[in-house]
Amino acid sequence: MALSPERIDSIATLAGRLFAGGGKLDAVVRGVREANPDLKTVTGAMAAVMAEDPFREEAGFDLHLVDGNNHCWLITNKPELATGVVIAQRDEDE
C-alpha cells in the first residue's frame, strides 16, 4: 500500500491537532491508529532516538514513513513503499 501525499497530510494534520490539544504521545499514536486501521504500523518514539532523517517535520514532532512489506520494517522516504508511520515527538527545546 502506498501512502498518497493527501493521506500523509491527513495523518500529519491529525497528529498535530491531537498534540495541540494537549495529547501525549501515546494518545496521539492511538488516535492516528484508530483513524487509520489499515496501516500496518503506527507507533511513537522520541525524536532523539530516531537515527534517520524524518520524512516530514511538523510543529513539535517528526513524521517517519515505515516500509513493512518484508519481515522487518524499515524507515523509508518513499511514500510508494510506506505501510505505516512513526510519530516522533521532539523535545520543546528542539
BABA-626774 format. One record per atom (N, C-alpha, C): x negated, y, z. Coordinates in steps of 0.1 Angstrom, whole numbers. Atoms other than C-alpha are relative to their C-alpha. Last residue first. Example, Ala and Ser with C-alpha at 12.3 -4.5 7.8 and 13.67 -1.06 7.14 Angstrom:
# residues 2
{{9, -11, 0}};
{{-137, -11, 71}};
{{8, 11, 8}};
{{-9, -12, 0}};
{{-123, -45, 78}};
{{-9, 12, 0}};
This chain:
# residues 94
{{4, 3, 14}};
{{-144, 212, 196}};
{{7, 9, -10}};
{{12, -8, 2}};
{{-140, 227, 232}};
{{-5, -2, -15}};
{{-4, -14, 3}};
{{-103, 216, 233}};
{{-13, 8, -3}};
{{0, -8, -13}};
{{-115, 180, 230}};
{{3, 14, -4}};
{{12, -7, -3}};
{{-105, 164, 197}};
{{1, 7, 14}};
{{-2, -12, -7}};
{{-78, 137, 193}};
{{-14, 7, 4}};
{{11, -3, -9}};
{{-85, 111, 167}};
{{1, 13, 7}};
{{-1, -14, -4}};
{{-54, 98, 150}};
{{-10, 2, 11}};
{{4, -2, -13}};
{{-63, 66, 132}};
{{1, 15, 3}};
{{8, -12, -4}};
{{-43, 58, 102}};
{{-5, -2, 14}};
{{-3, -6, -14}};
{{-28, 29, 83}};
{{-8, 12, 3}};
{{-12, 8, -5}};
{{-27, 8, 50}};
{{4, 5, 14}};
{{-5, -2, -14}};
{{-50, 31, 30}};
{{12, -8, 4}};
{{3, 12, -7}};
{{-66, 18, -2}};
{{6, 0, 14}};
{{-5, 11, 7}};
{{-51, 44, -25}};
{{-2, -14, 6}};
{{-14, 2, -3}};
{{-57, 70, 1}};
{{6, -12, -7}};
{{-8, 3, 13}};
{{-94, 66, -4}};
{{14, -3, 4}};
{{-4, -13, 5}};
{{-115, 82, 24}};
{{9, -1, -13}};
{{2, -3, 14}};
{{-117, 49, 42}};
{{3, 14, -3}};
{{-4, -13, 3}};
{{-121, 36, 78}};
{{-4, 3, -15}};
{{11, -10, 2}};
{{-123, -1, 78}};
{{6, 14, -1}};
{{-4, -13, 6}};
{{-100, -29, 89}};
{{-12, 9, 1}};
{{3, -10, -9}};
{{-113, -65, 94}};
{{4, 14, -7}};
{{0, 6, -14}};
{{-98, -95, 76}};
{{-2, 11, 10}};
{{8, 12, -2}};
{{-91, -75, 44}};
{{1, -5, 15}};
{{-3, 10, 10}};
{{-64, -51, 33}};
{{-8, -12, 1}};
{{-2, 12, -6}};
{{-66, -30, 64}};
{{3, -12, -9}};
{{-1, 11, 10}};
{{-81, 1, 49}};
{{1, -13, 8}};
{{5, 14, -3}};
{{-76, 28, 76}};
{{3, -9, -12}};
{{-8, 10, 7}};
{{-73, 66, 70}};
{{-7, -14, 2}};
{{8, 9, 8}};
{{-87, 90, 95}};
{{9, -10, -6}};
{{-8, 11, 5}};
{{-68, 120, 108}};
{{-10, -8, -9}};
{{5, 5, 13}};
{{-86, 144, 131}};
{{8, -11, -5}};
{{2, 14, 3}};
{{-70, 162, 160}};
{{-5, -2, -14}};
{{0, 9, -12}};
{{-66, 195, 178}};
{{-3, -14, -3}};
{{1, -7, -12}};
{{-54, 216, 148}};
{{0, -10, 12}};
{{-12, -8, -4}};
{{-59, 193, 119}};
{{-3, 7, 13}};
{{1, -7, -13}};
{{-90, 179, 102}};
{{13, 9, 2}};
{{-5, -14, -1}};
{{-84, 155, 73}};
{{-2, 5, 15}};
{{-6, -3, 13}};
{{-101, 124, 60}};
{{6, 14, 0}};
{{-15, 2, 2}};
{{-122, 124, 91}};
{{4, 3, -14}};
{{-6, -13, 2}};
{{-160, 119, 89}};
{{15, -2, -2}};
{{-3, -4, 13}};
{{-170, 85, 103}};
{{6, 14, -1}};
{{12, -1, 7}};
{{-186, 77, 136}};
{{2, 6, -14}};
{{-1, 4, 14}};
{{-155, 82, 157}};
{{-13, 4, -8}};
{{5, 14, 2}};
{{-162, 82, 194}};
{{1, -5, -15}};
{{14, 1, -4}};
{{-161, 120, 199}};
{{-5, -14, -3}};
{{8, -4, 12}};
{{-128, 122, 181}};
{{-14, -3, 2}};
{{5, -13, -3}};
{{-110, 104, 210}};
{{-10, 3, -12}};
{{14, 0, -6}};
{{-91, 75, 197}};
{{-3, 14, 3}};
{{6, -13, -4}};
{{-56, 66, 185}};
{{-13, -2, 6}};
{{6, 1, -13}};
{{-39, 38, 166}};
{{-6, 14, 3}};
{{-1, -13, -5}};
{{-16, 32, 137}};
{{-6, 0, 14}};
{{8, -5, -12}};
{{-25, 1, 117}};
{{4, 15, 3}};
{{7, 11, -7}};
{{-4, -20, 93}};
{{-7, 5, 13}};
{{15, -1, 0}};
{{19, 9, 83}};
{{-6, -12, 8}};
{{6, 8, 11}};
{{55, -2, 75}};
{{-16, 0, 0}};
{{2, 14, -4}};
{{68, 10, 109}};
{{-6, -9, -11}};
{{7, 7, 12}};
{{61, 46, 100}};
{{-2, -15, 3}};
{{-5, -7, 12}};
{{83, 68, 123}};
{{-5, -7, -13}};
{{-14, 2, 1}};
{{78, 44, 152}};
{{6, 6, -13}};
{{-3, 14, 3}};
{{41, 43, 146}};
{{15, -3, -2}};
{{4, 2, 14}};
{{38, 81, 144}};
{{3, -14, -4}};
{{-10, -8, 8}};
{{58, 85, 177}};
{{-3, -2, -15}};
{{-12, 7, -1}};
{{37, 58, 195}};
{{11, 6, -10}};
{{2, 12, 8}};
{{5, 74, 183}};
{{13, -8, 0}};
{{1, -4, 14}};
{{17, 108, 196}};
{{-2, -13, -9}};
{{-13, -3, 4}};
{{27, 92, 229}};
{{1, 5, -14}};
{{-7, 13, 1}};
{{-7, 75, 234}};
{{15, 3, -5}};
{{4, 8, 12}};
{{-25, 108, 225}};
{{8, -13, -1}};
{{14, 6, -2}};
{{-6, 129, 250}};
{{-2, -9, -12}};
{{2, 15, 0}};
{{24, 149, 239}};
{{-14, -4, 2}};
{{6, 4, -13}};
{{26, 186, 249}};
{{-2, -15, 1}};
{{-11, 1, -10}};
{{50, 197, 222}};
{{-5, -5, 13}};
{{-4, -14, -4}};
{{20, 209, 201}};
{{11, 0, 10}};
{{10, -6, -9}};
{{7, 173, 202}};
{{4, 14, 4}};
{{0, 8, -13}};
{{40, 159, 189}};
{{-11, 6, 9}};
{{-12, -4, -8}};
{{43, 186, 162}};
{{0, -7, 13}};
{{2, -13, -4}};
{{7, 179, 150}};
{{12, 6, 9}};
{{10, 0, -11}};
{{13, 142, 149}};
{{-2, 14, 5}};
{{-6, 6, -12}};
{{45, 147, 129}};
{{-10, 0, 11}};
{{-10, -10, -6}};
{{28, 172, 105}};
{{7, -6, 12}};
{{8, -10, -7}};
{{-2, 148, 100}};
{{10, 11, 6}};
{{6, 5, -12}};
{{21, 119, 92}};
{{-8, 10, 8}};
{{-11, 3, -9}};
{{42, 139, 68}};
{{-6, -6, 13}};
{{-5, -13, -5}};
{{12, 153, 50}};
{{10, -2, 11}};
{{11, -4, -9}};
{{-3, 118, 47}};
{{4, 13, 6}};
{{-1, 8, -12}};
{{30, 107, 32}};
{{-10, 4, 10}};
{{-12, -4, -8}};
{{31, 136, 8}};
{{1, -8, 13}};
{{3, -13, -7}};
{{-5, 129, -3}};
{{12, 5, 8}};
{{0, -11, 9}};
{{5, 93, -11}};
{{-3, 13, 8}};
{{-6, -11, -7}};
{{-7, 65, 11}};
{{0, 12, -9}};
{{8, -13, 0}};
{{-14, 34, -9}};
{{8, 10, 8}};
{{-8, -12, 0}};
{{0, 0, 0}};
{{-9, 12, 0}};
